[in-house]
Amino acid sequence: MAKIEPFEKYIDQYEAWFVHNRYAYQSEIEAVRYHLPNEGRGLEIGVGCGLFAKPLGIHYGVDPSEKMCTRA
């Protein structure tokens, strides 16, 4: 199994975890937000579906999973 295969194959299940665990998700977003600079542009490495990039205002990202990048 390729290292990215689970992310290509189970993209809906991956996103569903964040929906079902929304308090943990929000807590993680706030923890990351606390450490981000107030100015400049960002690039998220491993952007996945953009579940962190979008609420954090990060407009650029890369990910080895083409399907996740397409969804982002």
N, C-alpha and C positions, 0 to 999 in steps of 0.2 A: 504494500500500500504506500503510495506516495505521501510525503509529509503533509501536503495540502489537501489530499483527497477528502478527509472528513469535512473540511470547510467548503469544498466544492459540492459534496453530496448532501450534507445536513444543514444547509444554510437556514432553512426555516426553523429547525429545531434550535439552532444557535441563537437566532433572534428571539425566539419564544422564551428562552431562559430569562432574558432581560425583562420581558413583559411580566412573566410570572414572579420575578424577584425584583420588582420595581424599586423597593426601598434600598436594597443593596446596590442596584444600578445607580440610583440617584446619589447615594453616598459616595460611590466611586467617582462619579462625575464631579462632585463637589471637592473631593480630595485632589483630583487632578487639577481642577480649576484653581485651587489655592496655590499651586506651584507654577502656574503659567505666568509669563510676564504680561504686564498690562498693555504693552505696545508691540507692534511688529506683526509679522505673518508667521504662521506655523505650518509644519509638515508633520503629519502623523505617519509613523512607520508602523505597518501592520494595521492599516485603517479598517480592514474588514468591511463591514456594511456601512460604516460611517456612524455607528451608534454613539460614539464618543465625539467624533469630529463635529458633527452637526450641532449638538447643544453647546459645544465649546467654541464654536465659531471658527473652526479650522477648515480652510477651503481646499487644502491640498493633502493628498495622502497616497501611499503606495501599499500594495499588498501582493503577495505571490498568488493569491486566489483570484483568477480573472472573474469568476462569478460574483465574488464578494465586491470587487471593485466596480463591477457593472451596477450592482445594487446600490452602492454608495453614491 
